[in-house]
Structures are given as structure tokens and as C-alpha cells.
Amino acid sequence: MDDFSKLNSSLKKNVAEVGSVLKDPHHLQANGGRSFERTVYLFQSIAKAIVDIGNNIIIENDFRSPLNTADVFISLAEHDIIPLAIVPGLKKAALTMPKIRTYDNGALFDIMTGCIGDMNKCLDLFARYHQSRNQEEQACT
């Protein structure tokens, strides 16, 4: 299993946990709000990871340099790595990261609920991208 596969597996597990918790808002209040804090932490970690993975794909392919973290996804969509349809959710996640503590819990819940599906799709597409790159590399050897 390569490094990306391990990372992707871990991220997909985190996406599943966040998605599961967001489906049951009462669960967020468990343990004195620790479930919500963990969910926010996982969401932020996933968002940072997909930005980093996206940047690596951009660098590896010499795509145009993104103007900011949200622009990473526009650049990837320009090259058909991801579809334009999931870019708004990914941009929202990326733009939320640096100021995540300024949102109240209700707003954060709405942001996470609105973005987690697009983040999951993005990870699937990144996995497909890496799989095709590995196949190309194997064909060249």
C-alpha cells in the first residue's frame, strides 16, 4: 500500500465519522460538547489534507499556481481532476479553515454538513487520480 492509499484510507475513515456525527445533531452534545469539538477538528484536518493533496497534484503536473487555498480546487477543475460541481463546497471548507473558531456552533454545523459530501467525492477523485498515475508509471516500466 503506497503512502497516498494509507492517507486516503485514514481520511475516508474521518469523513465517515464526521458524516455520521452530523446526521445526529444530538450526538454532538455528548461528553460535554467534546463530540462537536472532535468533529470540528476532524473536519479541519480533512480540509487541510485535501488542500495539501490538491497542491501536490498541481505541482506534479505544473498547473497554474493557485491564488489561495480555495483556488486550488478551481485549478484542479480547470484540468478535469475534479468536477466544477464540487468546487463550491471545497472552497467553503478551505476558506473556513483559518477562521473556524470565529463561527458559532450552528454556523459550523451548517458549513460542515454542506461540505462533507463534496470532500468525500474529492477524496474519491484523488484516489482515482493516484491510481491512474500509478498505472501509467507501471506501464512505462
C-alpha positions as CSV (number, residue, x, y, z in Angstrom):
1,M,0.0,0.0,0.0
2,D,1.5,3.3,-1.0
3,D,1.6,6.5,1.1
4,F,-1.4,8.1,-0.6
5,S,-3.5,4.9,-0.1
6,K,-2.8,5.0,3.6
7,L,-3.5,8.7,3.9
8,N,-6.7,8.3,1.8
9,S,-7.9,5.4,3.9
10,S,-7.4,7.4,7.1
11,L,-9.1,10.5,5.6
12,K,-12.1,8.4,4.4
13,K,-12.5,7.0,7.9
14,N,-12.6,10.5,9.3
15,V,-15.1,11.7,6.6
16,A,-17.3,8.8,7.6
17,E,-17.1,9.7,11.2
18,V,-17.9,13.4,10.6
19,G,-20.7,12.4,8.3
20,S,-22.2,10.0,10.9
21,V,-22.0,12.6,13.7
22,L,-23.5,15.3,11.6
23,K,-26.5,13.1,10.8
24,D,-27.4,13.0,14.5
25,P,-27.1,16.5,16.0
26,H,-28.0,15.3,19.5
27,H,-24.8,13.2,19.4
28,L,-22.8,16.5,19.1
29,Q,-23.8,17.4,22.6
30,A,-22.4,14.2,24.1
31,N,-19.5,14.3,26.5
32,G,-20.0,17.9,27.3
33,G,-19.6,19.0,23.7
34,R,-16.4,17.0,23.1
35,S,-18.0,15.2,20.2
36,F,-18.6,18.5,18.5
37,E,-15.0,19.6,19.1
38,R,-13.7,16.4,17.7
39,T,-16.0,16.7,14.7
40,V,-14.7,20.3,14.1
41,Y,-11.1,19.0,14.5
42,L,-11.6,16.2,12.0
43,F,-13.3,18.5,9.5
44,Q,-10.5,20.9,9.7
45,S,-7.9,18.1,9.3
46,I,-9.7,16.7,6.3
47,A,-10.0,20.2,4.7
48,K,-6.3,20.8,5.2
49,A,-5.3,17.4,3.8
50,I,-7.4,17.9,0.6
51,V,-5.9,21.3,0.0
52,D,-2.4,19.8,0.5
53,I,-3.1,16.8,-1.8
54,G,-4.6,19.2,-4.4
55,N,-1.5,21.4,-4.2
56,N,0.7,18.3,-4.7
57,I,-1.3,17.4,-7.8
58,I,-0.9,21.0,-9.1
59,I,2.8,21.0,-8.6
60,E,3.3,17.5,-10.0
61,N,1.5,18.5,-13.2
62,D,2.8,22.1,-13.5
63,F,-0.7,23.5,-13.4
64,R,-1.1,27.2,-12.7
65,S,-0.3,28.2,-9.2
66,P,-3.4,28.8,-7.1
67,L,-4.0,32.3,-5.8
68,N,-5.2,31.0,-2.4
69,T,-6.3,27.8,-0.7
70,A,-9.7,27.9,-2.3
71,D,-8.3,28.5,-5.8
72,V,-6.6,25.0,-5.5
73,F,-9.9,23.5,-6.4
74,I,-10.6,25.8,-9.3
75,S,-7.2,24.9,-10.8
76,L,-8.0,21.2,-10.4
77,A,-11.4,21.6,-12.0
78,E,-9.8,23.5,-14.9
79,H,-7.8,20.3,-15.6
80,D,-10.7,17.9,-15.0
81,I,-9.2,16.4,-11.9
82,I,-12.4,17.2,-10.1
83,P,-15.7,18.4,-11.4
84,L,-16.8,22.0,-11.1
85,A,-19.9,20.9,-9.3
86,I,-18.0,20.1,-6.1
87,V,-15.8,23.2,-6.1
88,P,-18.1,25.5,-4.1
89,G,-18.2,23.0,-1.1
90,L,-14.5,22.5,-1.2
91,K,-13.8,26.3,-1.4
92,K,-16.2,26.8,1.5
93,A,-14.3,24.2,3.6
94,A,-10.9,25.8,2.6
95,L,-12.0,29.3,3.4
96,T,-13.5,28.3,6.7
97,M,-10.2,26.7,8.0
98,P,-8.3,29.7,9.1
99,K,-11.2,31.3,10.8
100,I,-13.0,28.3,12.1
101,R,-13.1,29.5,15.7
102,T,-14.9,32.6,14.7
103,Y,-18.1,30.7,13.8
104,D,-20.8,29.8,16.3
105,N,-21.6,26.1,16.6
106,G,-24.8,26.4,14.5
107,A,-22.9,28.0,11.6
108,L,-20.1,25.4,11.8
109,F,-22.7,22.6,11.8
110,D,-24.2,24.1,8.6
111,I,-20.8,24.5,7.0
112,M,-19.7,21.0,7.8
113,T,-23.0,19.5,6.7
114,G,-22.8,21.4,3.4
115,C,-19.2,20.5,2.7
116,I,-18.6,16.9,3.9
117,G,-20.2,15.3,0.9
118,D,-18.1,17.3,-1.6
119,M,-15.0,16.5,0.5
120,N,-15.8,12.8,0.3
121,K,-16.2,13.0,-3.5
122,C,-13.0,14.9,-3.8
123,L,-11.1,12.1,-1.9
124,D,-12.6,9.5,-4.2
125,L,-11.4,11.5,-7.2
126,F,-8.0,12.0,-5.8
127,A,-7.8,8.2,-5.3
128,R,-8.8,7.6,-8.9
129,Y,-6.2,10.2,-10.0
130,H,-3.4,8.5,-8.0
131,Q,-4.5,5.0,-9.2
132,S,-4.3,6.1,-12.8
133,R,-0.9,7.8,-12.2
134,N,0.4,4.5,-10.7
135,Q,-0.9,2.5,-13.6
136,E,0.8,5.0,-16.1
137,E,4.1,4.6,-14.1
138,Q,3.8,0.8,-14.2
139,A,3.1,0.8,-17.9
140,C,6.3,2.9,-18.5
141,T,8.5,0.4,-16.7
